[in-house]
């Protein structure tokens, strides 16, 4: 096998003399691609040596970079007035979990319920309940994916995709569509948060360890040409163990419960009734979610006014991949404004650089790294996505916009899921310039989408690979 940089990386576990042998055995690589003494001398000569740089070196030895780069001009009072704002509701907290997608989605659903009842009733859904089935479904998605790729080598990208991350607590709005249709919803009063729901990492790690073990077993069964019925039977047994772990950590879901509706102040309104989770879902959501909402995206790498679908980007094996219409940011803004004017909140997602988490404020110039380091950072949004610099990392609920006299947005407001003590009493405010650079996804009621755009959804989608830089789980 000819040695290349990639094969050196492949054998990177080699230590000591073995690694030195590889380097000295390839003098041409060291000369052409390595840092030679002559190159190092040139690198060192270009470094500024003035008093200003020495002062910064001293400061950085004892201070954080952000403290030094903080833009004083952006530290004033934040304008919290908005020309268009949807009704406020209670703020929830995902805590140490990656369930932002679920919190944002449920924020949209409960706000719609309150709006449809003219703010006389309020509902709070249980994240713990739906998270239970989200994890069970993702475990099945992994196991079934392993079965269907079992004839491929362990080095195949599809196989690596499944084994790299068998289980995740992140996700997208697609999860809410498929999970609620299948399992319904429960109120938070029936199924409150548990410690493991709020602190998911160790529970997920334990289940992932078992899933990887189970995956190898299923691959062996396929290799041994076991009958499909036997493989499916063993998979069911494996899922029974996952179900048991989830029942111990999150609590086993109830099949029916009693519930009386309340107003936003907690006062009971009406008689207590008995529900199943699906009955509660149908009563409080009313319309099928998948028939109501449409997913939009601003991804400048790809042509606009086209439909795209992300391979394997779903929560359930029999569910929906993330499918969206790619639009210019200006079109997305117009649609969002129409929804907000009608009092409708929206699921939206972002990358979060240049965010002051304490103040709940996003602005492109909060920290001036360019001046501090004497460098420019000129990458476009498309270039940042392509190089993994920007991803759709965190979902929040879009709640307000402030328009100028010409109807153009000046700033936006989102309801976050980090608790009332975060940011602006649980909310965050972003400038228009920041919004354009770091907003990616919007889920909106179809009735606010112009007909010429809405009809695009019926076109055959262009498939996006599962390892695309932009499409990571939102956490």
N, C-alpha and C positions, 0 to 999 in steps of 0.2 A: 504494500500500500504506500503510495507516495505521501510524504509528510507535508502537511500544509498548516497554516495557522489554525484552521478548524480542527485538524487532528490533534494538534498540541492542546487545544482547549478540551478536546474529548478526553485526553489523558492527563488533565490537570491535577487529579489526585496524587500523581507522582510527586515525591518530596525529595529534598536534599540532592544527592549526587545524581539521581535519576533525572530530575528536572534540569540540573546543570548540563548533563550529557545532551539532552535534547537541544538546549540552546547552543552549545559549542559545536554540535553536529550540524548546525544550520547557519554557518557564518554569513551566507548571503542574506538571510532574513534579518539577522542582527544588524548588518550593514545598511540594508535598504529600508527596513521598517522600524528598527529600534532607535533608541536615543543614544547616539554616540557621544563620546566626550566632547567632540567639536560642536555637535548640535546643542549639547547642554550648555556649553560656554556661550553660544549665541543667545540661547533662551535667557540665561542669567543676565546678559548684557542689556537686554531690552527692558528690564525691570526698572521702573522709576526709583530714584534714590533720594528724592527731595525730603525736606523737613515735613511737608504735609503728609507724605506717605508714612514716614516714621511715626508721626503722631497717630495716624489711623492704626498702624500696627500695635502701638501701645494701647490704644483704646479697645481694639478687638481682643486683646488678651484678657480683658476683664468685663467686657460688655457684649450683649448679643448683637448680631448683625442688624436685626430689626430695630433695636433701639437707636443704633447709629444712622440707619437709613430712613427713619421715620420722617415723613414730610410734615413739617410744622404747619404749613399752610392748610393741611387737610385735617387738623386736629380740633377745629372749632365745633360749634354746636351743629348738630345734624338737623336738617329741615325734615320734620316729620308730618308735614301737611300734604295731603293727597287730594286731588280733584275728583278722583273716582276710587271708591273703596267699598269692598264687600263687607257685610256684617261680621263682627268679630265672634269668635267661639273659643272655647277652652283650649289651652295649649297642652299638648302631650309631650312625652319625653321617651325617646327610644333608648336612652342611656347607652350602655356599652354593647351595642348591637348594631348590625348593618341593615336594620329594617326601615330605613327612611322611605323606601318605595311604598311600604305598606302603610306607614303613618300618613304620608302625603295622599295616597289614594283614598284612605278612609276619611281624611279631612274633607276631601271633595264630596264623598258620598254623604257624610253627615251634614255638611253645609247645604247640600241639595234638599235633604229631608227637612231641615229647618226652614228653608226658603219656600218649599212647597206647602208648608203648614203656617206660613206667614209669621214665622218666628214664635209661634205659640207652643211648639214642641221641640225637644232636642233629643238626640240620640248619640251615644258614645259606644263605638264598636270595640270588641275585644281583639286586640292584636295577638294575644297569647293563643286564643282559639285557632285563628286562621294560620298562625305560624306553625302550629302543630302539624297541620295537613300540608303546609308548604314544605316542611322538612321531610315528611313521609313521601310526598310526591317526588321531590328531588332525589331521594334515595332510590325510588323506583326508576326514575329517569336515568340515573347512573347505571343501575344494574341491567336495565334493558339495553342501554347503549353498549355496555360491555358485551352482552350476548350478541348483539348485531354486528359488532366489530371483532368478534372473537377469532375469526379466521385471518385477521391482519396481525402483523408482528407487533410486539410491544413498542417498537420504535416508530410505528406509524403515527403520523400526527393526530389522526382521529382517536386512536387508543390513548395517546398521551393526553389529549384534551379531557377525556373522562377521568383518568387516574390522577391527573394533576390537581383537580379540585372536585372530588366527588360530591361535596355538599357545601352550600353557601347560604348565608342568611341575607345576602343582597338580592336584588331583583329589579323588576320594572312593573309598570301598570298592567302588563299582560298577565302577571301573576294574579292580580285581583280579579281580572275578567274570568280566568279559568277556575280559580279556586272557589270563588263565591258561587259560581254557577253549579259547581259540583257539591260543595259542602255548606253553602249558606253562610250566615253570620250569627254571632251571638253578641249580646250587650256586654259591656265591660263589667257591669255589676254582677253578672252571672259568672264570667270568667276573667277575673282581674289578672294583672301581670304577675308573673312569678320571677324569682331571682334569676333562674336560668334563661328566661326570655329576655331579661334585661342585661344579662351577661352571658352571651352565647358562645364564646370562643371555646371553652373547655368542653362543653357538651358537644359542640360540632366536631371538635378534634377527636373525641372518643368515638363518635359515630363514623367519622371518616376513616379511622383506623380499621374498624370492622368492615366497612364497605370495600376498602381496598383488598382486604383479605377475601371477602366474598367474591369480589371481581375476579381474582385469580382462580378461585374455585370454579366459577362459572365458565371461565375460559378453558379450564381443564376438562370440564364436562362436554363442552362443544368439541374440543380436540379428540375426546374419546368417543365421539359420535353418539352421545346419549340422546335418547328420544326427547323431542320438544316438550312433551308432557312432563317428563322427569325434570327437565331444566326449569320449567315454569313452576313446578311443585317446590323445588328447592329454592327458587327465588321467593316464593310466597313465605317459606319458612324464614328466610333471611329478613324479609320485611316485617315479619312478626317480632323478631328481635329488635329491630329498629323501633317499631311501635311500642314495645315494652320500655325501651330506654326513654322515648319521648313521653310516655305516660308517667314515668318516674320523675322526669325533670320539668315537664310543662303541665302535667296533670291530664288525665284522660278526658277527652271531650264528652260532655253530656249529650244525650240523644234528644232530650226535650227539657224545657224549663218554663217557669212562670215569670211573667214580666208585665209591669204596668208602665205606660208611657209617662214621661215627666216633662215639665217645661225647663227652660234653661236655668232656672233658679232651684231646680230639684223638687218642685212640688208635683205630686201625683196628679195626673190628668186621665181620668177614665178608669175602667175596671181592669183588674189583673187578668191576664189571659195565659193560656198554655200555648207554647210554640215549639216547633222543631226549628233547628237552625235555618233550614230552607224556607220555612214559612215566614220566619222573621226577616230573612233577606227579601223575600217577595213583597212583604208589607212595607218595609222601610226604604227599599231601593226602587220598587215599583216597575221601572223599565229595565229590560236586560241591558247590562252594561255594554256588552259588545255591539249592540245595535245603536247605542247612544253616542259613544265617543269615537274619536279618530285620533291617531297618533301622527304628530308632525315633527319634523327634524330640521335643524339647520346644520348641514355638513357641507361646507364649501369645497370639499374634495371631489364631490360627485355632481353631475348635472342636476339642476333644479327641475321641479315639476315632473318628477319621476317617482315611481313606487319602488321601495327597497325592502328586503326581508333579510333578517340576520339568522343564519343557520344555527340551530341548536339553542337559540336565545329564548327559552321558554321555561316554565316552572313545572309543567306536567307533560308526561309523554304524549297524551292525547290532546294537548292544548295548542295554543297559538304561539308561533314565533313572533318576535317584535317586528311588525310590518308598519312602515311609515311612508308618508309623502315628504320628500325633501324640498324645502322651500327657502327662498331668500329670507333673511331675518326680518326685513321690512314687512313681508306678507304675514309672518308669524305674529309680529307685533300688532298689526291691524286686526287680526283674528282675536288675539288676546284682549285687546281693548274692547272689542264688541262684546265679548263674554263678560268682562268686568262691568261694563255699563249696564248689563242685565243682572248684575248681582251674583254671577257664577264664578266661583273659584276654579282653579285649574291645577292639575298635576304638572310640574315642570322640573327640569333637572339641569345641573350646572357643574362646572369645575369651580374650585374655590381659592384661586390665588388672589392676592391683594384683597383679602377679607380681614377686617378687624373683628374678631369673634366677640371680644368683650363689648364693643359698642354696637355690634350687629350692622356693620356698614361695609359696603364694597365699592371701591373706587380704583381706577387704574393707577392712580398716583399716590396711594397711601404710603408706600415705601419707595424711596428713590434709590434703587440699587445702581442705576446707571451712573449717577453722580458719585456715589460712594466708591465704586470700583473703576470708574473711568471707562465704562464699556457701554455698548448699546445692545438691546435685545429686540431685534427687528422682525422676528418670525411672525408670519401671518397666522390667522386662525387655522387655515388648512395645513400649513406647515407644522404647527404645533400638534395637531391631531396625528398627522402622518408619522411624526417622530416620537409619539407616546408622551409628549410634553403636556398635552391636554386630553382629558377624558371626561365623559359624562359621569361624574363621581357621586353626586349627592342630589337627591330629590327633595324638593320643597313645594309648598302650595302657593301659587301666585294669587295674591289677594287684592292688590291695589296698583294704580298707576297715576302719576301726576302729569297732566298735559299742559303745554304752553298755550298761548293765545291762538296759535295756528293748529292746535290739535295734535302736536307732535310730543312724544313722551320725553320727559326730563328725568324721571326716576321711577323705580318700581319697588314693590314691597312684597315680601313672601312670609308666609307662616312656616316657621321651622319646627323641627321635632327634637329640640334639645332642651326643652323645659322653659318655664316662665322666667327663670333667672338668666337665660341666655339672651344676649343682644338687646333689642328693643322690646323687653318684656315678652320674649319668645318670638319676636319678628326680626327680620333683617331688611335693610334698605340698600338698594343698588342703583348706581347712576346709569343713565342710558348708555354711555360708552362702555361701561363694564358689562352691562346686559348683552350688548351686541357681540362682545368678544367671548363671553363664557357661558352663555345660555345655549343649550343644545336641544332638549326635548320639550314638547308641549302636548298634553292630552286635553282635548277640548270637545265640547258638545258639537256634533256635526252641524247643528242649525246655525252656527256662527261662521261656518266655512263657506265662502263663495262657491256657487255651483260649478264654475269652470275648474276650480281646484278639487272640489269634492269628487267629481267624476273620475279623476285620475286614480282613485283608490281601486277601481275595478280593472285596471290594467295589469298585465302580467308583471310580477315584481322581478327586479334584478337581485340576485342573491348576493349577500355580503358574507364573507367567511367568518367563522366563529372567533377567529383570533384577530379580528380587525381591531386596531388600536382604540377606537372610540367606544366600543361596546363592551365595557366591563360592567359587572353588577354595581348598581347604585347602592351606596351604603351610608 
